[in-house]
Amino acid sequence: MDLEIKGTLTKIGETVTGTGKDGTPWQKLTYTVETDQTYNNLYAFEVFSQEKVEQFKKYNVVGTKVSVKFNVSTNEWKGKYFTTLQSWRCTKDDVQTTEKETVQTTTEDDLPF
């Protein structure tokens, strides 16, 4: 399933680091996007892995209009459920710059037929 939203990048959180059970280091970053919808308009996404966190920080700034593709992940732990939105692509939404006004011209002929 391909889920996507478009909105404004409102906050980029601090990078969180840790070590896995096998001793490998990991990083994750949380950021928020606000859409123009009336209800349910704030989304918090996670970016996981050092490479993805660095790429995200390099190309994204607060206030930018973005398009985010993501997966929904739910885990169960001790009878409780935790759902996260895992972002796998966050790109600038260039709708404003690519839309061009089209001007239609009408021509009138004086021909009777």
Residue pairs with C-beta under 8 A, 6 or more apart in sequence:
1 71
2 69
3 69
3 70
3 71
3 72
4 67
4 68
4 69
4 70
5 33
5 35
5 43
5 67
5 68
5 70
6 35
6 65
6 66
6 67
6 68
6 93
6 95
7 33
7 34
7 35
7 36
7 41
7 43
7 65
7 66
7 68
8 33
8 34
8 35
8 63
8 64
8 65
8 66
9 31
9 32
9 33
9 60
9 61
9 62
9 63
9 64
9 65
9 66
9 90
10 32
10 33
10 34
10 42
10 62
10 63
11 31
11 32
11 62
12 29
12 31
12 56
12 57
12 60
12 61
12 62
13 29
13 30
13 31
14 29
15 27
15 28
15 29
15 53
15 57
16 27
16 28
16 29
16 30
17 25
17 26
17 27
18 25
18 26
19 25
19 26
20 26
25 50
26 48
26 49
26 50
27 48
27 49
27 50
27 53
28 46
28 47
28 48
28 49
28 53
29 46
29 47
29 53
29 56
29 57
30 44
30 45
30 46
30 47
31 44
31 45
31 47
31 56
31 60
31 87
31 90
32 42
32 43
32 44
32 45
33 42
33 43
33 45
33 66
33 68
34 41
34 42
34 43
35 41
35 42
35 43
43 68
43 85
44 85
45 68
45 70
45 85
45 86
45 87
45 90
46 84
46 85
46 86
46 87
47 53
47 56
47 86
47 87
47 90
48 86
56 87
56 90
60 66
60 90
64 92
65 92
65 93
65 95
65 96
66 90
66 91
66 92
66 93
67 90
67 91
67 92
67 93
68 87
68 89
68 90
69 87
69 88
69 89
69 90
70 85
70 86
70 87
70 88
71 85
71 86
71 88
72 83
72 84
72 85
72 86
73 83
73 84
73 85
73 86
74 81
74 82
74 83
74 84
75 81
75 82
76 82
